[in-house]
Amino acid sequence: TPKSSLLPGLGLATVSYGIMGVAAFFTNKGGLKYADAADLKLLVIGLAAYIYLLHVFCFRQGLGRNLLNPKLVNSDDPVCKEHFANLDRPWLNSLEQAPLFLTAAILYSGLVNAQLGGILTFVYVAFTAMYPAVFGKIPLIVISTFPRYFIIQYMVASVVLAGLRT
């Protein structure tokens, strides 16, 4: 019988949001305030870099499966399975995280701190770019994933705290 991951997942999310909430509490001052459009320049460039990277992952998967290696896609060879998993997971992980990241980055940058939001967007892109190199390598994969979770959680906690301070 498989073990439930509900309580461990709830615990990890609660602890990590708690830590990022404390960081947000001490690093942000004031309430919600709209950023001036010009202040969003870094965010806009960072989001363009992020979307570009997502397309790299998308095209890498599609070309690697459908154009370059179509006869190997269903192979039982462990090397082929590992190769195709590495094509799939960066793209799928990016899709899974994109709604969370985009929502957090836009809200944080637009309502709390446009400059830091832009910087965190570039940091997020850098950690996302590492994913194919560390995928399947435990514990190295956390070098790419955990910082991204923390960035999202920090931005969400900051927006909530700013809202409470408004």
C-alpha positions as CSV (number, residue, x, y, z in Angstrom):
1,T,0.0,0.0,0.0
2,P,1.5,3.4,-0.9
3,K,2.1,5.8,1.9
4,S,0.2,9.1,1.8
5,S,2.4,12.2,1.2
6,L,-0.3,14.7,2.4
7,L,1.2,15.3,5.9
8,P,4.8,15.5,4.8
9,G,3.8,17.8,1.9
10,L,1.8,20.0,4.2
11,G,4.6,20.0,6.7
12,L,7.3,21.0,4.2
13,A,5.1,23.7,2.6
14,T,4.3,25.1,6.1
15,V,7.9,25.2,7.3
16,S,9.2,26.7,4.0
17,Y,6.5,29.3,3.8
18,G,7.1,30.1,7.5
19,I,10.8,30.7,6.9
20,M,10.1,32.8,3.8
21,G,7.4,34.7,5.7
22,V,9.9,35.6,8.4
23,A,12.3,36.7,5.8
24,A,9.6,38.8,4.1
25,F,8.5,40.3,7.4
26,F,12.0,41.6,8.1
27,T,12.9,42.7,4.5
28,N,9.8,44.5,3.4
29,K,8.3,47.7,4.8
30,G,5.0,49.3,4.2
31,G,1.8,48.3,2.4
32,L,0.8,47.6,-1.2
33,K,1.8,50.3,-3.7
34,Y,1.6,50.2,-7.5
35,A,5.0,50.4,-9.2
36,D,5.6,53.0,-11.8
37,A,5.7,51.3,-15.3
38,A,9.3,52.4,-15.8
39,D,10.3,50.6,-12.6
40,L,9.1,47.3,-14.1
41,K,11.8,47.3,-16.8
42,L,14.0,44.6,-15.1
43,L,10.9,42.4,-14.5
44,V,9.9,42.7,-18.1
45,I,13.3,41.7,-19.4
46,G,13.6,38.9,-16.8
47,L,10.2,37.6,-17.8
48,A,11.2,37.7,-21.5
49,A,14.3,35.6,-20.6
50,Y,12.1,33.2,-18.6
51,I,9.7,32.7,-21.5
52,Y,12.7,32.2,-23.9
53,L,14.1,29.5,-21.6
54,L,10.7,27.8,-21.5
55,H,10.7,27.7,-25.3
56,V,14.3,26.3,-25.3
57,F,13.0,23.4,-23.0
58,C,9.9,23.0,-25.2
59,F,11.8,22.8,-28.5
60,R,14.6,20.6,-26.9
61,Q,11.9,18.1,-25.9
62,G,10.0,18.2,-29.2
63,L,13.1,18.1,-31.4
64,G,14.8,15.4,-29.3
65,R,11.8,13.1,-29.4
66,N,10.2,13.8,-32.8
67,L,12.9,14.8,-35.2
68,L,16.3,13.6,-33.9
69,N,15.3,10.3,-32.1
70,P,11.8,9.1,-33.1
71,K,12.9,5.5,-33.4
72,L,14.3,5.5,-29.9
73,V,11.4,7.1,-28.0
74,N,9.8,3.8,-27.0
75,S,13.1,2.0,-26.4
76,D,13.6,0.0,-23.2
77,D,17.3,0.8,-23.1
78,P,18.0,2.5,-19.8
79,V,20.2,5.1,-21.5
80,C,17.4,6.1,-23.8
81,K,14.8,6.2,-21.0
82,E,17.1,8.5,-19.0
83,H,17.7,10.7,-22.1
84,F,14.0,11.1,-22.8
85,A,13.2,11.7,-19.1
86,N,15.8,14.5,-19.2
87,L,14.0,15.9,-22.2
88,D,10.6,15.7,-20.7
89,R,11.1,16.8,-17.0
90,P,12.7,20.2,-17.5
91,W,9.8,21.2,-19.9
92,L,7.1,19.6,-17.6
93,N,8.6,21.0,-14.4
94,S,8.7,24.5,-16.0
95,L,5.0,24.2,-17.0
96,E,4.1,23.0,-13.5
97,Q,5.9,25.9,-11.8
98,A,5.1,28.7,-14.4
99,P,1.6,29.7,-13.1
100,L,3.0,30.0,-9.5
101,F,6.1,31.9,-10.5
102,L,4.4,34.2,-13.0
103,T,1.7,35.1,-10.5
104,A,4.1,35.7,-7.7
105,A,6.6,37.7,-9.7
106,I,4.0,40.0,-11.3
107,L,2.2,40.6,-8.0
108,Y,5.4,41.1,-6.0
109,S,7.0,43.4,-8.6
110,G,3.9,45.4,-9.3
111,L,2.7,45.9,-5.7
112,V,5.7,45.5,-3.4
113,N,9.2,45.9,-4.9
114,A,9.7,46.2,-8.6
115,Q,13.6,46.3,-8.5
116,L,14.0,43.3,-6.3
117,G,11.2,41.5,-8.2
118,G,13.2,42.0,-11.4
119,I,16.4,40.7,-9.7
120,L,14.6,37.7,-8.3
121,T,13.2,36.9,-11.7
122,F,16.7,36.7,-13.2
123,V,17.8,34.5,-10.2
124,Y,14.8,32.3,-10.8
125,V,15.7,32.0,-14.5
126,A,19.3,31.0,-13.6
127,F,18.1,28.2,-11.3
128,T,15.5,27.0,-13.8
129,A,18.3,26.8,-16.5
130,M,20.2,24.4,-14.2
131,Y,17.4,21.9,-14.1
132,P,18.4,19.7,-17.1
133,A,22.0,19.4,-15.8
134,V,20.9,18.2,-12.3
135,F,17.7,16.3,-13.2
136,G,17.9,12.8,-11.8
137,K,20.9,13.5,-9.7
138,I,19.8,13.3,-6.0
139,P,20.5,15.4,-4.0
140,L,21.9,17.8,-6.7
141,I,18.4,18.5,-8.1
142,V,17.6,20.5,-5.0
143,I,20.1,23.1,-6.2
144,S,17.7,24.0,-8.9
145,T,14.3,23.3,-7.3
146,F,14.5,24.5,-3.7
147,P,15.7,28.0,-4.4
148,R,12.9,28.4,-7.0
149,Y,10.3,27.3,-4.4
150,F,11.8,29.8,-1.9
151,I,11.7,32.7,-4.4
152,I,8.1,32.0,-5.1
153,Q,7.2,31.7,-1.4
154,Y,9.2,34.8,-0.5
155,M,7.3,36.8,-3.1
156,V,3.9,35.5,-2.1
157,A,4.6,36.0,1.6
158,S,5.7,39.6,0.9
159,V,2.6,40.4,-1.1
160,V,0.4,39.0,1.7
161,L,2.3,40.9,4.4
162,A,2.2,44.1,2.4
163,G,-1.6,43.6,2.0
164,L,-2.0,43.1,5.7
165,R,0.0,46.3,6.3
166,T,-2.1,48.3,3.9
